[in-house]
Amino acid sequence: MLRQVVGLIAILFSLNVFANGDEIVVGGKGYTEQRLLAEMTTQYLKANGFDVDKKVGLGSAVLRQALENQQISLNWDYVSTGLRNYHKVNDKLDAETAYQTLRTLDAKNGIEWLTPSKANNTYAIAMREEDAERLNIRTISDLVSALKSGEKLVMATNVEFYARKQDGLPALQKTYQFKVPRSAIRRMDSGLVYSALQKGQVDFASVFATDGRIKAFGFRVLEDDQNFFMSYAITPVVRSEVLEQNPGLETLLNTLAGQLNDAVMVDLNSRIDVDRQSVEQVVTDFLNERQLI
């Protein structure tokens, strides 16, 4: 435990910057969508006259700690991540109630959740389109019925979804009343999940709803007919003092959030992960297309 604490302190110290009214420090996690959002915010704010630094590649816990410790000014996060991971609220809430509950809880910490975008990067369950059509599977309940009828289907999942008790596989199985045998589950890195499903190495998989590879690889996202997955609306999160010190910042971030929805994020993520364009170029093109810079 001591080693973990020391390691966390070392990572936070390595950020080596404390944001103030003269500089906005944009933080981000390590995967494509987060790097994209951090770069988008950086270019957008620079174009509007702000002095901006960017720190990406952080894990969720480290990123949150950096925000609380004033080592970053803002980042983009997900409503249910905030509720469940940071505040341990596991109640099943509709999207608006979840957002308002989170805003109230974090306001006490000097952290503001601004206007959520319409992009909801929730977990989802996907299959190859041709297999889903052949087995007549359109919903998660259809998948469960197929499994219970004897279909031998193998699942791919990242390690986090496999273990998360409130919004991962254990709770999904409880809600839909089924059980995938351990022998039929392949745990792997998130990026490998998509290629394993595409290549037919597995039959269904946990995915992120706004990942560009879903469309590019011809996957069918199964309808969550029991409304298990909560809202993971992508939202700008800013320290209250940063908003006070930087008039106009809130309006700019809310404007940027208003440009994002599921289709936009799928397209932008796809340009990076499938078309192999650079994050920087994808962001520049998008901001110019939307006349934001």
C-alpha angles and dihedrals in degrees: 000000000000090000090052092050092048090049092051091050090049092052092048092047090051089065083073097190139092115202120233140165091288098053134037114209112202115201130199144173123246106260130089101265093048094047088049094051093046092050091045091053092046095052093042095051093044089053087054095053103266125136102234136186124185130215115182137160095066126140119241095258094046092046092051091047090050090053092049092046093052092246092123128031101211146346140176118259142164126258098229091043088057094049099042104031102034102030103023092231105155100170116126103248134173116246098263095045090047091052095047092046091052093047091053094047096048095042085072087059094051091253124128126205105204127201111320118236121234089247110107111191095188126154114267140178118242140183135184107276095235093051093046090050093047092050093039092237117157103143135041087248089057089053091050090050090052092051092048091049090059106268107152101222124168121215130212121203139161117250094252096055090046091057105033105109101194103042104008138080098301092056093040090056091048093050095047094035100233139112129216109208114241089238088062096052124088114195116201147141113301093247093052092054092072096048092046090054093044092051094049094246088128133021104221136007148188109252140169111258096227097046111128093220092070092073096032094053096043099247125163115222107216118232112253093226094173091052092235100148114078129217115288095178110176106241137175111243120197137175110252094233090054090057090049092050095046113051112203095025094106092051092050094050093047089050090053092047089052090062094059129087136144095276093049093049093046089052095047094044089049093053088058104037100034106024092037095226117156119262090236094054094045090052094046091050092048095049091048092047089054092042091237094133 
